[in-house]
Amino acid sequence: MTLPQCDTPPTPQRTAGLRERYRIERERRVRPEGPGQYRSASAEFGYFAADPYTGAVPEREPLHDAVDVAVVGGGFGGILAGAHLRRQGAGVRVVEKGGDFGGTWYWNRYPGIHCDIESHVYLPMLDETGYVPEWKYAPGEEIRCHAVRIAEQFGLYEDALFSTAVTSLTWDETAQQWVVATDRGDEFRATYVITATGTLTEPKLPGIPGIEEYRGHTFHTSRWDYDYTGGSPEGGMTGLAGKRVGVVGTGATGVQVVPMLAEDAGHLYVFQRTPSSVDVRGQRRMTPQEAGADRRGWAAERRENFLRIVSGEHAERDLVADRWTESAALLEKLLPGFRRDGEPDFEVAYEAADHATMTAIRDRVAAEVSDPATAAALQPWYRYACKRPTFSDRYLPAFNRDDVTLVDTADSHGIERMTARGVVVGGVEYELDCLVFATGFSVGVSGITSGKLPVTGRDGVRLLDVRAQHGPRTLHGFTSNGFPNLIQMGSLQNASSVNFTHVLDEQAVHAAALVAAAEEHCAVVEPTREAEDAWIGICAQGAPDHEWFHAECTPGYYNREGRGRPNGPLAYPHGAVAFHDLLRRWRAENIIEVLQARASASV
Ligand code: NDP
């Protein structure tokens, strides 16, 4: 790991003082309930999760047929798996809760939405589709349309089921098929099932006392109510003219939405508990030549270069050259394999680099926000990447407007309570016509990890029971003993990266290769218990060293609201680049090890 130089290395006294400040700021925000402080957008709050983008869902007859591959989820994971499978001639049926493809980008359409990872590395399959984004950071609608573009190009619409949720997956040993049941009465069969159900999919609400009493208009950012606000993701929300609007939450979503609401609301109240680190954005148009898009294979090369840099690997050049890559050394803390003391003087160098970066971010707030008290409240006091870093050139200046008020809720650990008229903080009631929740998503509750989608494998064994008893057991995160031909996408015992679409594309390639190998050898895909044990052992390496960072961080979903990481190995510890290399070698040399003979009845 090469840490950036720091001009003013902190003295031991300054470092101790800074750590103490971080500890105090963390304590101001930790809540004893941890993740239990939130409520899910279900039951009486179910309307917060309803689909505002697709009108009445047309009736259709339930399906009782058979397909080669069922893919659960139509976000980028499912789309990429479907695309790679279609390339090798498999029949694919994608089942998706939303009314179209897009996943995150279907649901999140709030004003100002962009992806803060460079468009040329974030948008997958640019080489295959020939599409070249115009802006360095793509608007959400462009990303959603690209998802649709890939789905169209690879024929995924033909057999897709939208506005449909898979409700159970059950292995039929005799037929050697999965039975896929849905909430639309379908009960069809699939030789293979790929789950691509995402991680941050279920909107969550703060469990603020009195939240149910509020009588003004309210919605979650991931279900934007344009019928009420008017306008589009580009702004123009005429419905908010003269209205008192509140927004709860200043994470990556809040930072993007606040400048847009500031433009259009009569008065905007931003209810903040923890300020984000808001770094330089640098949005601009880029020519195809500048992105290198005049060469074959340019997109794969560029995103590999980005992945290498943000994973702490060596790269000759930094092609993307933005604040992600410039802060890459500090992102390594997010890797399970990150070690506190692997090199001489490491800790001093690390503290110095972190100090320099966070000082620059705090100084930027002071330079951009004219009211000193507001600026002080907007300064983040924690280590870089304790919370997801954000990037904006419009967020901080929004607080210089007379019609924008920052309401700091840290001393009351968040909003105190809600009334029929509005929000109470520090004993003051803020009357609001509309309250927008930019309060994020529940983690680890979607798909097969949640119980909402029960998976029953061979001999009636339930996947959730196995996990409850033995913890997650997989080979490479994809496959589990007792659950033949079930391929799981996601970061569990797999890899993760800030550029998650790249990880998903590698996963999709792998999933398609597993299916191809099983078809070629007339087998099922299923690891042995020994292979799972070996993989769990590899994932466990380095995990204990990683947790000090999260334990000292301000609360958020990265550290289970201040409780540190969940026990047990979660991801491959040595980063996505090493993981992808490992998978490539394994596919070339050992893929046959994950194949088992099909039960004789079906052969
Ligand atoms: P987050 O979970 O990151 O933020 C939720 C916000 O709600 C926090 O500011 C939180 O404060 C606040 N909050 C929660 N409860 C209360 C309360 N009781 N009172 C006051 N404030 C409260 O959600 P986001 O939607 O912002 O982001 C989720 C993820 O989505 C990101 O981490 C990122 O992975 C992704 N994303 C990516 C983007 C991109 O450009 N690539 C853009 C937007 C999102 P506190 O911090 O104190 O808990």
Residues whose N, C-alpha, C, O or C-beta is under 5 A from the ligand:
A	BS01	NDP	H114 C115 D116 I117 P206 V248 G249 T250 G251 A252 T253 G254 F271 Q272 R273 T274 R388 T409 H413 G414 I415 A438 T439 G440 F441 P555 G556
